[in-house]
Amino acid sequence: WLVRDFFNDRRGGIFVDVGANHYRTASKTYYLESVLGWSGIAIEPLKEFAADYARHRPRTRFFPVFVSSVSDQTAKLYVLRDQSSVSSSNEAFVRQFGTPDEVRTVPTVALSDLLDRERIDRIDFLSMDIELHEPQALKGFDIDRFKPALVCIEALKPVRQQILDYFASHG
């Protein structure tokens, strides 16, 4: 509702969904695309979500990479198969929910690099939920250049101040 109210149900915007996970369940961008005709990018290192994005989200380009401060490296991703919404590069965070079933090595990308490659020069809505890795992802994002109108970012207590400092330093 907050996103809809902020944009006053405007049609045809651009979104970037970092930590997109399932194409519909708990998605902050599904309504924007399916009802308001928005388009955008979904970034999620769990590549098993790609097929459903291709099938159900035709205006969304899906990228199975891990957003971090730099591109073309790798990160470890700790995965709980039964609870994919808590996959994280932070093993201790995942262990709060159970023992990781798998540790994957996933490619990294800086958000600004991906947006440049995809020729995106503006963002209306940025959603970021990547389980304690938000500060590192923000280091690879030139917010002053892309100027998202609205940002929804998970700010769990261990990283909250870093996130607040990032936004304060960028006005």
C-alpha positions in Angstrom: 0.0 0.0 0.0 2.8 2.4 0.8 4.3 1.9 -2.7 1.0 2.3 -4.4 0.1 5.4 -2.3 3.6 7.0 -2.9 3.2 6.6 -6.7 -0.6 7.3 -6.7 -1.0 4.1 -8.8 1.0 5.7 -11.6 1.5 3.5 -14.6 4.6 2.6 -16.5 7.4 3.1 -14.0 10.8 1.4 -13.6 11.7 -0.8 -10.7 14.8 -2.6 -9.5 14.2 -5.5 -7.1 17.4 -6.6 -5.3 16.9 -9.9 -3.5 13.7 -10.5 -5.5 13.2 -14.1 -4.5 9.8 -15.6 -5.6 8.1 -13.8 -8.6 4.9 -13.1 -6.6 5.0 -14.2 -3.0 6.0 -11.2 -0.8 7.1 -9.3 -3.9 7.1 -5.6 -3.7 7.1 -5.3 -7.5 4.5 -7.9 -8.7 1.6 -5.5 -8.4 3.5 -2.7 -10.1 4.1 -5.0 -13.1 1.0 -7.0 -13.3 -1.5 -4.2 -12.7 0.2 -0.9 -13.4 2.4 -2.0 -16.4 5.7 -1.2 -14.8 8.9 -2.9 -16.0 12.2 -3.6 -14.4 14.9 -5.8 -13.1 14.8 -8.7 -10.6 18.1 -9.7 -9.1 18.2 -12.9 -7.1 21.2 -15.3 -6.8 18.9 -18.3 -6.4 18.7 -19.2 -10.1 15.8 -21.6 -9.5 13.5 -18.6 -9.5 14.4 -17.7 -13.1 11.8 -19.9 -14.9 8.9 -18.5 -13.0 10.0 -15.0 -13.7 10.2 -15.9 -17.4 6.8 -17.5 -17.3 4.9 -15.0 -15.1 6.8 -11.7 -15.3 7.2 -10.8 -19.0 8.2 -7.1 -18.2 10.9 -8.1 -15.7 14.5 -9.1 -16.7 15.8 -11.7 -14.1 19.5 -11.8 -13.2 20.8 -14.7 -11.1 23.7 -12.8 -9.5 24.6 -11.6 -6.0 24.6 -7.8 -5.6 27.7 -6.5 -3.8 30.2 -3.7 -3.8 32.1 -5.1 -6.8 31.4 -7.0 -10.0 33.0 -10.2 -11.4 33.9 -11.8 -8.1 32.2 -14.6 -6.2 30.4 -14.8 -2.9 29.3 -17.7 -0.7 25.6 -18.0 -0.3 24.2 -20.1 2.5 20.9 -21.7 1.5 18.1 -23.3 3.4 16.1 -25.2 0.8 12.8 -25.1 2.7 13.2 -21.3 3.5 14.7 -19.6 0.5 13.7 -16.2 1.8 16.6 -16.4 4.3 19.4 -17.3 2.0 22.4 -15.1 2.8 26.1 -14.5 2.5 26.1 -14.3 6.3 26.2 -17.8 7.7 25.3 -16.8 11.2 22.2 -15.1 10.0 21.0 -18.2 8.2 21.8 -20.4 11.2 19.2 -18.5 13.2 16.7 -20.3 11.0 18.3 -23.7 10.6 21.5 -25.5 9.4 22.3 -24.5 5.8 21.5 -27.3 3.4 24.0 -26.0 0.8 26.7 -23.4 0.3 26.8 -22.0 -3.2 29.4 -20.0 -4.9 27.6 -17.2 -6.8 28.8 -14.4 -9.1 28.7 -10.9 -7.8 27.7 -7.7 -9.5 27.8 -4.0 -8.4 24.3 -2.6 -8.9 25.6 0.4 -10.9 27.5 -1.9 -13.3 24.4 -4.0 -13.9 22.2 -0.9 -14.5 24.8 0.5 -16.9 24.9 -2.8 -18.8 21.1 -2.9 -19.1 21.0 0.8 -20.1 18.9 1.9 -17.2 19.4 5.5 -16.4 16.6 6.1 -13.9 14.8 4.2 -11.2 11.4 5.0 -9.8 11.3 2.3 -7.2 14.3 0.4 -5.6 13.6 -2.6 -3.3 16.5 -4.2 -1.5 16.3 -7.2 0.8 19.5 -9.2 1.0 19.8 -10.3 4.5 22.5 -8.1 6.1 24.4 -7.5 2.8 22.7 -4.2 2.1 25.6 -1.9 3.1 28.0 -3.7 0.7 25.4 -3.6 -2.1 24.9 0.2 -1.5 28.7 0.7 -1.9 28.3 -0.5 -5.5 25.3 1.8 -6.2 25.6 5.4 -7.4 22.4 6.7 -5.9 23.3 10.2 -6.8 23.2 9.3 -10.5 20.2 7.0 -10.5 18.1 9.0 -8.0 15.4 6.5 -7.2 12.1 8.2 -6.2 11.4 5.7 -3.5 13.6 3.1 -1.8 12.4 0.2 0.3 15.3 -1.4 2.1 15.5 -4.0 4.8 17.5 -2.5 7.6 18.0 -5.2 10.2 19.5 -4.0 13.5 23.1 -5.2 12.8 23.4 -3.1 9.7 20.8 -0.4 10.3 23.1 2.4 11.2 25.3 1.8 8.2 22.2 2.1 5.9 21.1 5.2 7.6 24.6 6.7 7.3 24.6 5.9 3.6 21.4 7.7 2.9 22.3 10.6 5.2 25.6 11.1 3.3 23.6 11.2 0.0 21.0 13.7 1.2 
